[in-house]
Amino acid sequence: MNCRRGCTLEVSFEGNRLISVTGNGCGRGKAFAEREISETKARFLSEIRLIGSKEFLPVKTEKAIPKEKLSEAEAFCKGFRVPIPIRIGDVLVNDFCQTGVRLIALKSIR
């Protein structure tokens, strides 16, 4: 597991109970690992291709989605294409992977 600071964490747990964390460079690593194990949802960030451009468009979900949907979400983004122009904040999908959450653009591209 990688924390947001970039540390590679070694985590031992039973069910949803954290046993130990090693590899963290600061005290926040343990708290991060506890949240990752106990949370059932996560924000999704990815990139999608644009029609008529070699550029990629960064995207994110407006809210957290169930973790079990993350693989499906990534597969969807690999095959999804949108035409340009795009404005930051544009809603690309209203019910992303049947989660009820919107997928939005993080960058404007002309």
C-alpha distances in whole Angstrom, upper triangle without the diagonal:
4,7,10,12,10,8,6,5,7,7,11,13,16,16,15,16,13,15,13,10,11,10,10,13,15,15,14,10,11,13,10,8,11,12,9,10,14,14,16,16,14,16,16,17,18,21,24,27,31,34,36,34,31,29,26,26,23,22,21,21,24,22,19,19,18,14,16,18,15,16,20,20,18,21,23,23,23,27,28,30,32,35,36,36,33,33,30,30,31,30,30,29,30,29,25,25,27,25,28,25,27,25,26,27,25,28,32,33,37
4,7,8,6,6,5,6,9,10,14,16,19,20,18,18,16,17,15,12,11,10,9,11,13,14,12,9,11,13,9,9,13,13,10,13,16,16,17,17,14,15,15,15,17,20,23,26,29,33,35,32,29,27,24,24,21,21,19,20,23,21,18,19,19,16,18,20,16,17,21,20,18,21,24,22,23,26,27,29,31,34,34,34,31,31,28,28,30,29,29,29,30,29,25,25,28,25,28,25,26,24,25,25,23,25,29,31,34
4,5,5,5,7,7,11,11,15,16,20,20,18,18,15,17,15,11,12,10,8,10,10,11,9,6,9,10,7,8,11,11,9,12,15,15,17,16,14,14,15,15,17,21,24,27,30,34,36,33,31,28,25,24,21,21,19,20,21,20,17,19,19,17,20,21,18,19,23,21,20,23,25,24,25,28,28,30,31,34,34,34,31,30,27,27,29,29,29,29,30,29,26,26,28,25,27,25,25,24,24,24,22,25,29,30,34
4,5,7,10,11,14,15,19,20,23,23,21,21,18,21,18,15,15,13,11,11,11,13,10,9,12,12,8,11,14,12,11,15,17,16,18,17,13,13,14,13,16,19,22,25,28,32,34,31,28,26,23,22,18,18,17,18,19,18,17,19,20,17,21,21,18,20,23,21,20,23,24,23,24,27,27,29,29,32,31,31,28,27,24,24,26,26,26,27,28,28,25,25,28,25,27,23,24,22,22,22,19,22,25,27,31
4,6,9,11,15,16,20,21,25,25,23,23,20,21,19,15,14,12,9,8,9,11,9,8,12,13,10,12,15,15,14,17,20,19,21,20,17,17,18,17,19,21,25,28,30,34,36,32,30,27,25,24,21,21,20,22,23,22,20,22,23,21,24,25,21,23,26,24,23,26,28,26,27,30,30,31,32,34,34,34,31,30,26,26,29,29,30,30,31,31,28,29,31,29,30,27,27,25,25,24,22,24,27,29,33
4,6,9,13,15,19,21,24,25,23,23,20,21,18,15,13,10,9,9,11,14,12,10,13,14,12,13,16,16,15,18,20,20,22,21,18,18,18,17,18,20,24,27,29,33,35,31,29,26,24,24,20,21,20,22,24,23,21,23,23,21,23,24,21,22,25,23,21,25,27,25,25,29,29,30,32,34,33,34,31,30,27,28,30,30,30,30,32,32,28,29,31,29,31,28,28,26,26,25,22,24,28,29,33
4,6,10,12,16,18,22,23,21,21,18,18,15,11,10,7,6,7,9,12,11,8,11,13,11,11,15,16,14,16,19,20,22,22,19,19,20,19,21,23,27,30,33,36,38,35,32,30,27,27,24,24,23,25,26,25,23,24,24,21,24,25,22,23,26,25,23,27,29,27,27,31,32,33,35,37,37,37,34,34,31,31,33,33,33,33,34,34,30,30,33,30,33,30,30,28,29,28,26,28,31,33,37
4,7,10,13,16,20,21,20,19,16,17,14,10,9,6,7,9,12,14,13,9,12,14,12,11,14,15,14,15,18,19,21,21,19,20,20,20,21,23,27,30,33,36,38,35,32,30,27,27,24,25,24,25,27,26,23,24,23,20,22,24,20,21,25,24,22,25,28,26,26,30,31,33,35,37,37,38,35,35,32,32,34,34,33,33,34,33,30,29,32,30,32,30,31,29,29,29,27,29,33,34,38
4,6,10,12,16,18,16,16,12,13,10,7,6,5,6,9,11,12,11,8,9,11,10,8,11,13,11,12,16,17,19,20,18,20,20,21,22,25,29,32,35,38,40,38,35,33,30,30,26,26,25,25,27,25,22,23,22,19,21,23,20,21,25,25,23,26,29,28,28,32,32,35,36,39,40,40,37,37,34,33,35,35,34,34,35,33,30,30,32,29,32,30,31,29,30,31,29,31,35,36,40
4,7,10,14,16,15,14,11,11,8,6,5,6,8,12,14,14,14,10,10,13,12,9,12,15,13,13,16,18,20,21,20,22,23,23,25,28,31,34,37,41,43,40,37,35,32,32,29,29,27,28,30,28,24,25,23,20,22,24,22,22,26,26,25,27,30,29,29,33,34,37,39,42,42,43,40,40,37,36,38,37,36,36,37,35,32,31,33,31,33,32,33,32,33,33,32,34,38,39,43
4,7,10,12,12,11,8,8,6,5,7,9,10,14,15,14,14,10,9,12,11,7,9,12,11,10,13,15,17,19,18,21,22,23,25,29,32,35,38,41,44,41,39,37,33,33,30,29,27,27,29,26,23,23,21,18,20,22,21,22,25,25,24,27,30,29,30,33,34,37,39,42,43,43,40,40,37,36,38,36,36,35,36,34,31,29,31,29,32,30,32,31,32,33,32,35,39,40,44
4,7,10,10,9,6,5,5,7,9,12,13,17,18,17,16,13,11,14,14,10,11,14,12,10,13,16,18,20,20,23,25,26,28,31,34,37,41,44,46,44,42,40,37,36,33,32,30,29,31,28,25,25,22,19,20,24,22,23,26,27,27,29,31,32,32,35,36,39,41,45,46,46,43,43,40,39,40,39,38,37,37,35,32,31,32,30,33,32,34,33,35,36,35,38,42,43,47
4,6,7,5,4,5,7,9,12,15,16,19,20,18,17,15,12,14,14,10,9,12,11,8,11,14,16,18,19,22,24,26,28,32,34,38,41,44,47,45,43,41,37,36,33,32,29,28,30,27,23,23,20,18,19,22,21,22,26,26,26,29,31,31,32,35,36,39,41,45,46,46,43,43,40,38,40,38,37,36,36,33,31,29,30,28,31,30,33,32,34,36,35,38,42,44,47
4,6,5,7,7,10,13,16,19,19,23,23,21,21,18,15,16,17,13,12,14,14,10,11,15,16,19,21,24,26,28,30,34,36,40,43,46,49,47,45,43,39,38,35,34,31,30,31,28,24,24,21,18,19,23,22,23,26,27,28,30,32,33,34,36,37,41,43,46,47,48,45,45,42,40,41,39,39,37,37,34,32,30,30,28,31,31,33,33,36,38,37,40,44,46,49
4,6,8,10,13,15,18,21,21,25,24,22,21,19,16,17,17,13,12,13,12,9,9,12,13,16,18,22,24,26,29,32,34,38,41,44,47,45,43,42,38,37,34,32,29,27,29,25,22,21,18,16,16,20,20,21,24,25,26,27,29,31,32,34,35,38,40,44,45,46,43,43,40,38,39,37,36,34,34,31,29,27,27,25,28,28,31,31,33,36,35,39,42,44,48
4,7,10,12,14,17,20,19,23,22,20,18,17,14,13,14,11,8,10,10,6,6,9,10,14,16,19,21,24,27,31,33,37,40,43,46,44,42,40,36,35,32,30,27,25,26,23,19,19,16,14,15,19,19,21,23,24,25,27,29,30,31,34,34,37,39,42,43,44,41,40,37,35,37,34,34,32,32,29,27,26,26,23,26,26,28,29,31,33,33,36,40,42,46
4,6,9,12,15,18,18,21,20,18,17,15,12,12,13,10,8,11,11,8,8,12,14,17,18,22,24,27,29,33,36,39,42,45,48,46,45,42,39,37,34,32,29,28,29,25,22,22,19,18,19,22,22,24,27,27,28,30,32,32,34,37,37,40,42,45,46,47,43,43,39,37,39,37,37,35,35,32,31,29,30,27,29,29,32,32,34,36,35,38,42,44,48
4,6,8,12,15,14,18,17,15,14,12,9,10,11,8,6,10,10,8,9,13,15,18,18,22,24,26,28,32,35,38,41,45,47,45,43,41,37,36,33,31,29,28,29,26,22,22,20,18,20,23,22,24,27,27,27,30,32,32,33,36,37,40,41,45,46,46,43,42,39,37,39,37,37,36,36,33,31,30,31,28,31,29,32,32,34,35,34,37,41,43,47
4,7,11,14,14,18,17,15,16,14,10,12,14,11,10,13,14,11,13,16,19,21,22,25,27,29,31,35,38,41,44,47,50,48,46,43,40,39,36,35,32,31,32,29,26,26,24,21,23,26,25,27,30,30,30,33,35,35,36,39,40,43,44,48,48,49,46,45,42,40,42,41,41,39,39,37,35,33,34,32,34,33,36,35,37,38,37,40,44,46,50
4,7,10,11,14,14,13,14,11,8,11,12,9,10,13,14,12,14,17,20,22,22,25,26,28,30,34,37,40,43,47,49,46,44,42,39,38,34,34,31,31,32,29,26,27,25,22,24,27,25,27,30,30,30,32,35,35,35,39,39,42,44,47,47,48,45,44,41,40,42,41,40,39,40,38,35,34,35,33,35,34,36,35,36,38,36,39,43,45,48
4,7,7,11,11,10,11,8,6,10,10,7,9,12,12,12,14,17,20,21,20,23,24,25,27,31,34,37,40,44,46,43,41,39,36,35,32,31,29,29,30,28,25,25,24,21,23,26,24,25,29,29,28,31,33,32,33,37,37,40,41,45,45,45,42,41,38,37,39,38,38,37,38,36,33,33,34,32,34,32,34,33,34,35,33,36,40,42,45
4,6,9,10,11,12,9,8,12,12,10,13,15,15,15,18,20,23,24,23,24,26,26,28,31,35,37,41,44,46,43,41,38,35,35,32,32,30,30,32,30,27,28,26,23,26,28,26,27,30,30,29,32,34,33,34,37,38,40,42,45,45,46,43,42,39,38,40,40,39,39,40,38,35,35,36,34,36,34,36,35,35,36,34,36,40,42,45
4,6,9,11,11,8,10,13,12,11,14,16,16,16,19,21,24,24,22,24,25,25,26,29,33,35,38,42,44,41,38,36,33,33,30,30,28,29,31,29,27,28,27,24,26,28,25,26,30,29,28,31,33,32,32,36,37,39,40,43,43,43,41,40,37,37,39,38,38,38,39,38,35,34,36,34,36,34,35,33,34,34,32,34,38,39,43
4,6,7,8,5,7,10,10,10,13,14,14,16,18,19,22,23,21,22,23,23,25,28,32,35,38,41,43,40,37,35,32,32,28,29,27,28,29,27,25,26,26,23,26,27,25,26,30,29,27,31,33,31,32,36,36,38,39,42,42,42,39,38,35,34,37,37,37,37,37,36,34,33,35,33,35,32,33,32,32,32,30,32,36,38,41
4,7,8,7,10,12,12,13,15,17,17,19,21,22,25,25,23,24,25,24,26,29,33,36,38,42,43,40,38,35,33,32,29,29,28,29,30,29,26,28,28,26,29,30,27,29,32,31,29,33,35,33,34,37,38,39,40,43,42,42,39,38,35,35,37,37,38,38,39,38,35,35,38,35,37,34,35,33,33,33,30,32,36,37,41
4,5,6,8,10,11,12,14,15,16,18,20,21,24,24,22,23,25,25,27,30,34,37,39,43,45,42,39,36,34,33,29,30,28,29,29,28,26,28,28,26,29,30,28,30,33,31,30,34,35,34,35,38,38,40,41,43,43,42,39,38,34,34,37,37,38,38,38,38,35,36,37,34,36,33,34,33,33,33,30,32,36,38,42
4,5,6,7,9,11,12,13,15,17,18,19,23,23,22,23,25,25,28,31,35,38,41,44,46,43,41,38,35,34,31,30,28,28,29,27,25,27,27,25,28,30,27,30,33,31,31,34,36,34,36,39,39,41,42,44,44,44,40,39,35,34,37,37,38,38,38,37,35,35,37,33,35,32,34,33,33,33,31,33,37,39,43
4,6,5,6,9,10,11,12,14,15,16,20,20,18,19,21,22,25,28,32,35,37,41,43,40,38,35,32,31,27,27,24,25,25,23,21,23,23,22,25,26,24,27,30,28,28,31,32,31,33,36,36,38,38,41,40,40,37,35,31,31,34,33,34,34,34,33,31,32,33,30,31,29,30,29,29,30,27,30,34,36,40
4,5,5,6,9,10,10,12,14,15,19,19,17,18,20,21,24,27,30,34,36,40,42,39,37,34,31,30,27,26,24,24,25,23,21,23,22,20,23,25,22,24,28,26,26,29,31,29,31,34,34,36,37,40,40,40,37,35,32,31,34,33,34,34,34,33,30,30,32,29,31,29,30,29,29,30,27,30,34,36,40
4,5,5,6,9,10,11,12,14,18,18,18,20,22,23,26,29,33,36,39,42,45,42,40,37,34,33,29,28,26,26,27,24,21,23,22,20,23,25,23,25,28,27,27,30,32,31,33,36,36,38,39,42,42,42,39,38,34,33,36,35,35,35,35,34,31,31,32,29,31,29,31,30,31,32,30,33,37,39,43
4,5,5,6,9,10,11,12,16,16,16,17,20,22,25,28,32,35,38,41,44,41,39,36,33,32,28,27,24,23,24,21,19,21,20,18,22,24,22,25,27,26,26,30,31,30,32,35,35,37,38,41,41,41,37,36,32,31,34,33,33,33,33,31,29,29,30,27,29,27,28,28,29,30,28,31,35,37,41
4,5,5,6,9,10,10,14,14,13,14,17,18,21,24,28,31,34,38,40,37,35,33,29,28,24,23,20,20,21,19,16,18,18,16,19,21,19,21,24,23,23,26,27,26,28,31,31,33,34,37,37,37,34,33,29,28,31,30,30,30,30,29,26,26,28,24,26,24,26,25,26,27,25,28,32,34,38
4,5,5,6,9,10,13,14,13,16,18,19,22,25,29,32,35,38,41,38,36,34,30,29,26,25,22,22,23,20,17,18,17,15,18,20,18,20,23,23,22,26,27,27,28,31,32,34,35,38,39,39,36,35,31,30,32,31,31,31,31,29,27,26,28,25,27,25,27,26,27,28,27,30,34,36,40
4,6,5,6,8,12,13,14,16,19,21,24,28,31,34,37,40,43,41,39,36,33,31,28,26,23,23,23,20,17,18,17,15,18,20,19,22,24,24,24,27,29,28,30,33,33,36,37,40,41,41,37,36,33,31,33,32,32,31,31,29,27,27,27,24,26,25,27,27,28,30,29,32,36,38,42
4,5,5,6,9,10,10,13,16,18,21,25,28,32,34,38,40,38,37,34,30,29,25,23,20,19,20,16,13,15,14,13,16,18,17,20,22,21,22,25,26,26,28,31,30,33,34,37,37,38,34,33,29,28,30,28,29,28,27,26,24,24,24,21,23,21,23,23,25,27,25,29,32,35,38
4,6,6,8,9,9,11,14,16,19,22,25,29,32,35,38,36,34,31,28,26,23,21,18,18,19,16,13,13,12,10,13,15,14,16,19,18,19,22,23,23,25,28,28,30,32,35,35,36,32,32,28,27,29,27,27,26,26,24,22,21,23,20,22,20,22,22,23,25,24,27,31,33,37
4,6,8,10,11,14,16,19,21,25,28,31,34,38,41,39,37,34,31,30,26,24,21,20,22,18,15,15,13,11,13,16,15,17,20,20,20,23,25,25,27,29,30,33,34,38,38,39,36,35,32,30,32,30,30,28,28,26,24,22,23,21,23,22,25,24,26,28,27,31,34,36,40
4,6,9,11,14,17,20,23,27,29,33,36,39,42,40,39,36,32,31,27,25,22,20,21,17,14,14,12,11,13,16,16,19,21,21,22,25,26,26,28,31,31,34,35,38,39,39,36,35,32,30,31,29,30,28,27,25,23,22,23,20,22,21,24,24,26,28,28,31,35,37,41
4,6,7,11,14,17,20,24,26,30,32,36,39,37,36,33,29,27,24,22,18,16,17,14,10,11,9,8,11,14,13,17,18,18,19,22,23,23,25,28,28,30,31,35,36,36,32,31,28,26,28,26,26,24,24,21,20,19,19,16,18,17,20,20,22,25,24,28,32,34,37
4,7,11,13,16,19,23,25,28,31,34,37,36,35,32,29,27,24,21,17,15,16,13,9,8,6,6,8,10,11,14,16,15,17,20,20,21,24,26,25,28,30,33,34,35,31,31,28,26,27,24,24,22,21,19,17,16,16,13,16,15,18,19,21,24,24,28,31,33,37
4,7,9,13,16,20,22,25,28,31,34,32,32,29,25,23,20,17,14,11,12,9,5,5,4,5,8,9,9,13,14,13,15,18,18,18,21,23,23,25,26,30,31,31,28,27,24,22,23,21,21,19,18,16,14,14,14,11,13,12,15,15,18,20,20,24,27,30,33
4,6,10,13,16,19,23,25,28,31,30,29,26,22,20,17,14,11,9,11,8,5,5,6,6,10,10,8,12,13,12,13,16,17,16,19,21,21,23,24,27,28,29,25,24,21,19,21,19,19,18,18,16,14,14,15,12,14,12,14,13,15,18,17,21,24,26,30
4,7,10,14,16,20,22,25,28,27,26,23,19,17,13,11,7,6,8,6,4,6,9,9,12,11,9,13,14,11,12,16,15,14,17,20,19,21,21,24,25,25,21,21,18,16,17,16,16,15,16,15,12,13,15,12,13,10,11,11,12,14,14,17,21,23,26
4,7,10,13,16,19,22,25,23,22,20,16,14,11,8,5,5,9,8,7,7,10,9,12,10,7,10,11,8,9,12,12,11,14,16,15,17,18,21,22,23,19,19,17,15,16,14,14,13,14,14,11,11,14,12,13,10,11,9,11,12,12,16,19,21,24
4,7,10,14,16,20,22,20,19,16,13,11,7,6,4,7,10,11,10,11,13,12,15,13,10,12,13,9,9,13,12,10,12,15,14,16,16,19,20,20,17,17,14,14,15,14,13,14,16,16,12,14,17,15,16,13,12,9,10,10,10,13,16,18,21
4,7,10,13,17,19,17,16,13,10,8,6,5,6,9,12,14,13,13,16,14,16,13,10,11,12,9,7,10,10,7,9,12,11,13,14,17,18,19,16,16,15,15,15,14,13,14,16,16,13,14,17,16,18,15,13,10,10,10,10,12,15,16,20
4,7,10,13,16,13,12,10,6,5,4,6,8,11,15,17,17,17,19,18,19,16,14,14,14,11,9,11,11,7,8,11,10,10,11,14,14,16,13,15,13,14,14,14,12,14,17,17,14,15,19,19,20,17,15,11,11,9,9,11,13,13,16
4,7,10,13,11,11,9,6,5,7,7,10,13,16,18,19,18,20,20,20,17,15,15,14,11,10,11,9,6,6,8,6,6,8,11,12,14,12,14,14,15,13,13,10,12,16,17,14,15,18,19,20,17,15,11,11,9,11,11,13,12,15
4,7,9,8,7,7,5,6,9,10,14,16,19,22,22,22,24,23,24,20,18,18,17,14,13,13,11,8,8,8,7,5,7,9,10,13,12,15,15,17,15,15,12,14,18,19,16,18,21,22,23,20,18,14,14,12,13,13,13,12,14
4,6,5,7,7,6,7,10,12,15,18,20,23,24,24,26,26,27,23,21,21,20,17,16,16,14,11,11,11,9,5,5,6,7,9,9,13,14,16,14,15,12,15,18,20,18,19,22,23,24,21,18,15,14,11,13,12,12,9,11
4,6,8,9,10,11,14,15,19,21,23,26,27,26,29,29,29,25,24,23,22,19,18,18,16,13,13,12,10,6,6,5,7,10,11,15,17,18,16,16,14,16,20,21,20,21,24,25,25,24,20,17,17,15,17,15,14,12,12
4,7,9,11,12,16,18,22,24,26,29,30,30,32,32,32,29,27,26,25,23,21,21,19,17,16,15,13,10,9,7,8,10,12,16,18,20,18,19,17,20,23,25,23,25,28,29,29,27,24,21,20,17,19,16,15,12,11
4,5,8,10,14,16,20,23,25,28,29,29,31,31,31,28,26,25,25,22,20,20,19,16,15,15,14,10,10,9,8,10,12,15,17,19,18,19,17,20,23,25,23,25,28,29,29,27,23,20,19,16,17,14,13,10,10
4,7,10,13,16,20,23,25,28,29,28,31,30,30,27,25,24,24,21,19,19,19,15,14,15,14,11,12,12,11,13,14,17,18,21,20,21,18,21,25,26,24,25,28,29,30,27,24,21,19,16,17,15,15,12,12
4,7,10,13,17,20,22,25,26,26,29,28,29,26,23,23,23,20,18,19,18,14,14,15,14,11,11,11,10,12,12,14,15,17,17,18,16,19,23,25,22,24,27,27,28,25,22,18,17,13,13,11,11,9,11
4,6,9,13,16,19,22,22,22,25,24,25,22,19,19,19,16,14,15,15,11,11,12,11,10,10,11,11,12,11,13,13,15,15,16,14,17,20,21,19,20,24,24,24,21,19,15,14,11,11,10,11,9,12
4,6,10,13,15,18,19,20,23,22,24,21,18,19,18,15,14,15,14,10,12,13,11,10,9,11,10,11,9,10,10,12,11,13,11,14,17,19,16,18,21,21,21,18,15,12,10,7,7,7,8,8,11
4,7,11,13,16,16,17,20,20,21,19,16,17,17,14,12,15,14,10,12,14,12,12,12,14,13,14,11,11,10,11,12,12,11,14,17,18,15,17,20,19,20,17,14,10,9,6,5,6,10,10,14
4,7,9,12,13,14,17,17,19,16,14,15,15,11,11,14,12,9,12,14,11,12,12,14,14,15,11,11,9,9,10,10,9,11,13,14,12,14,17,16,16,13,10,7,6,5,5,8,11,12,16
4,6,8,9,11,14,14,16,14,12,14,14,10,11,14,13,11,14,16,14,15,15,17,18,18,14,14,11,10,11,10,10,11,12,13,10,13,15,13,14,10,9,6,6,7,7,11,14,16,19
4,5,7,8,11,12,15,12,11,14,13,10,12,15,13,12,15,17,15,16,16,19,20,20,16,16,13,11,12,10,10,9,10,10,8,11,12,10,10,7,6,5,6,9,10,14,16,19,22
4,7,9,13,15,17,15,14,17,17,13,15,18,16,15,19,20,18,19,18,21,21,20,17,15,13,10,11,9,11,11,10,11,10,13,14,11,10,6,6,6,7,10,11,14,17,19,23
4,6,10,12,15,13,13,17,16,13,16,19,17,17,20,22,20,21,21,24,24,24,20,19,16,13,15,13,14,13,12,12,11,13,13,10,9,6,8,9,10,13,14,18,20,23,26
4,7,9,12,10,10,14,14,12,14,17,16,16,19,21,20,22,22,26,26,26,23,22,19,16,18,16,16,15,14,13,11,12,13,9,10,8,10,11,13,16,16,20,23,25,28
4,6,8,7,8,11,11,9,12,15,14,15,18,19,18,21,22,25,26,27,23,23,21,18,19,16,16,14,13,11,9,9,10,7,9,7,10,11,14,17,17,21,24,26,29
4,5,6,7,10,11,10,13,15,15,16,19,21,20,23,24,28,29,30,27,27,24,22,22,20,19,17,16,13,11,10,11,8,11,10,13,14,17,20,21,24,27,29,33
4,5,5,8,10,10,12,14,15,16,18,20,20,23,25,29,30,31,28,28,25,23,24,21,21,18,19,16,13,12,13,11,14,13,16,16,18,21,21,25,28,29,33
4,6,7,8,9,11,13,14,16,17,19,20,23,25,29,31,32,29,29,27,25,25,23,21,19,19,16,13,11,12,11,15,14,17,17,20,22,23,27,30,31,34
4,6,5,6,9,10,10,12,15,16,16,20,21,25,27,28,25,26,24,22,22,19,18,15,16,13,10,7,9,8,12,12,14,13,17,19,21,24,27,28,31
4,5,5,6,9,10,11,13,15,15,18,20,24,26,27,24,25,23,21,21,19,17,15,17,14,11,9,12,11,14,13,14,13,16,18,18,22,25,26,29
4,5,5,6,9,10,11,13,14,18,20,24,26,28,25,26,25,23,23,21,19,17,18,16,13,10,13,13,17,16,17,15,18,19,20,23,26,26,30
4,5,5,6,9,10,11,12,16,18,22,24,26,24,25,24,22,22,19,16,14,16,13,10,7,10,11,14,14,15,14,17,19,20,23,25,26,29
4,5,5,6,9,10,10,14,16,20,22,23,20,21,20,19,18,16,13,11,13,11,8,6,10,10,13,11,12,10,13,15,16,19,22,22,25
4,5,5,6,9,10,13,16,19,21,23,20,22,20,20,19,17,15,14,16,15,11,10,14,14,16,15,15,12,14,15,16,19,21,21,24
4,5,5,7,9,12,15,19,21,23,21,23,22,22,21,19,16,14,17,15,12,10,14,15,18,17,16,14,17,17,19,21,23,23,25
4,6,6,6,10,12,16,19,21,19,21,20,19,18,15,12,11,14,12,9,8,11,13,15,14,14,11,14,15,17,19,21,21,23
4,5,5,8,10,14,16,18,16,18,17,17,16,14,11,11,14,14,10,10,14,15,16,15,13,10,12,12,14,16,18,17,20
4,6,8,12,15,17,19,18,20,20,20,19,17,14,14,18,17,14,13,17,18,20,18,17,14,15,15,17,18,20,19,21
4,7,10,13,16,19,18,20,21,21,19,17,14,13,17,16,14,13,16,18,20,19,17,14,16,16,18,19,20,19,21
4,7,10,13,16,14,17,17,17,15,14,10,10,14,14,12,12,15,17,18,16,14,12,13,13,16,16,17,16,18
4,7,10,12,12,15,16,17,14,13,10,11,15,16,14,15,18,20,20,19,16,13,13,12,15,15,15,14,15
4,7,9,8,12,13,14,11,11,8,10,14,16,14,16,19,20,20,18,15,12,12,10,13,13,13,11,12
4,6,7,11,14,15,12,13,10,13,17,19,18,20,22,24,23,21,18,15,14,12,15,14,12,10,10
3,5,9,12,14,11,13,12,15,18,21,20,22,25,25,25,22,19,16,14,12,14,11,9,7,6
4,7,10,12,10,13,12,16,19,22,21,24,26,26,25,23,19,16,14,11,13,10,8,6,4
4,7,9,7,10,9,13,16,19,18,21,23,23,22,19,16,13,10,7,9,8,5,5,7
4,6,6,9,10,14,16,19,19,22,24,23,22,19,15,13,10,7,8,6,4,6,8
4,6,9,11,14,15,18,17,21,23,22,20,17,14,12,8,5,5,4,5,8,11
4,6,9,12,13,16,15,19,20,19,17,14,11,9,6,5,6,8,8,12,14
4,6,9,11,14,14,17,19,18,16,14,10,9,6,5,8,9,9,11,13
4,6,7,10,10,14,15,15,13,10,7,6,5,7,10,12,12,14,16
4,7,10,9,12,14,14,13,11,7,6,6,7,11,12,13,14,16
4,6,6,9,10,11,10,8,6,5,7,10,13,15,16,17,19
4,6,9,9,9,7,7,4,7,9,12,15,18,19,20,22
4,6,5,6,5,5,6,8,11,14,17,20,22,23,25
4,5,6,6,6,6,6,10,13,16,18,20,21,24
4,6,8,8,9,9,13,16,19,21,23,24,27
4,6,8,10,11,15,18,21,24,26,27,29
4,5,8,10,14,17,19,23,25,27,29
4,7,10,13,17,19,22,24,26,28
4,7,10,13,15,19,21,23,26
4,6,10,13,16,17,19,22
4,7,10,13,15,16,19
4,7,9,11,13,16
4,6,8,10,13
4,7,10,13
4,6,10
4,7
4
